[in-house]
Amino acid sequence: MDEAMVIVGAGIGGLASALACARQGRAVQVLEQSPVLGEIGAGIQLGPNAVRLLDGWGLGPALKAVAAYPTRLEVRHARSATLLGTLPLGQAMVQRYGVAYATVARADLHGLLLAAVRQSGTVDIQLASAVEDVVQDAHGVRFSTVDGTRRQTPLLVGADGLWSRVRAQVWQDGAPRATGHLAFRALVRQSDLPQGLRSQVVTAWLGPAFHVVQYPVRGGEWLNLVVIAKGTAPADLQSWDHAANAAELRALLANAGGPLLDLIHTVDNWRLWALCDRVPMRSAAEHVQGRIALLGDAAHPMRPYLAQGAGMAMEDAHQLAASLAAQPQDSGAALQHYAQTRWQRNARVQARAQRNGDIFHMKAPMSLARDVSLRLLGARLLDVPWLYGYAGA
C-alpha cells in the first residue's frame, strides 16, 4: 500500500481526514503509535461549523445517537451564581446556521468516526506504528516505523497532536509552550448528582483566575465538567492525563460559591491536563512543507476557551480532502492550496481563544466591566457568526 497517502495519528483529526479523503476515493493508510485505538478525555462542544461537516459526511444520525443538544448557553458569576448572559442554542442555532449545537463525549465522537472509517473500505489502520526519519524529495516522502520498516508515500499528513513527532522531525521549530493553566476534567452520571445540580444546558462560570464549564453529554445522561485555573504544571507535560487531587482543586476554587462549589464537592475523581499551545499561526508554511502537511493540534494547538479544537481539526480534514480532489495530479499544489485556505482562519481561532481566556479570568475591576457588557449585550457577545457559519470548501 505504498502509494496510499499516509496519515500519522488516529485521533479525531486523523480519523476525520482519513474519512474525508476516503470519501473522495483515495486509498489511505493511518499509522497510530499507540497499540490500541481509543480516546480518553471528557467532553467536546461541537459548534454548527463542526456539526455541519459531520452531517456532510453522513454521520448526523450517529451523532444524534450519542450527543446532547443543549437549549442554551448560560454565563454565570462563579461566586454569586448571578446570570450574566445567555445564548440560545437548540432550535435557535438551527434557524440561524442550519444545524444544531451539540455536546458529546470525546470517546463517542472518536468511536463514530472510527466506525465510519472502517466502513469506508479504503482505509488501512496500523497500530503501534510510530513514525521516524521523515524525509522528502520531489518524488515523495520516505520514513520508517519503529519496527525498522522503510516506507514511501506520495504525501504524508501529520495529525499526531500537540506533541507531533512529524512536526518535530520536519519543522523542527521547538516544543509547544506551557500556558500556566491547568485543566481538571470529570464525567459524572447525572443520576449520581443531587437533583438541583443536574443540568441540560451549557454553563460557563467565571471567577477570578479560573473558570468552570459544564454541559450534558451522552443524550444528557452524563455531565461533563472542566475546571481551568492557573497552577503549577506536572513535571511531565507530555503526559496529558494525570490523576488529580480533589482537595487541591477545591483549594484552587476557594473563591467559588453556592451551587458551583456544591457541584465541585460532589466529584471526587478528576483527571488533570497541563494546557500547552503555540503562538497563533503566522504563515501557510506552518501547515505544509512540500508533500508533508500538518492538521489539527499538530499544526495549531489552541487553548480551549472557544471550544474549537476538534472543530478546527475537522475543518482541516474537510479542506484537505477538497484540495486534493481539486488537483488530483499535483499533490504538492493541492497541499499548498489547503495551507493557504486554512492558516488564517486557524490563526484567528487561536488568537480569539487566547483572548477569551483573558476575559474569562479577569479580576476586579476589569471583571465588573465584563459582567456589565454581558448583561447588556448577552447573545451578541456570545454568538460567533464568522466561526459558526463556516460552510467549508
Summary of the structure (lengths in Angstrom):
residues: 393
radius of gyration: 20.9
end to end distance: 28.5
largest distance: 63.2
contacts: 1380
relative contact order: 0.17
helix: 40%
strand: 27%
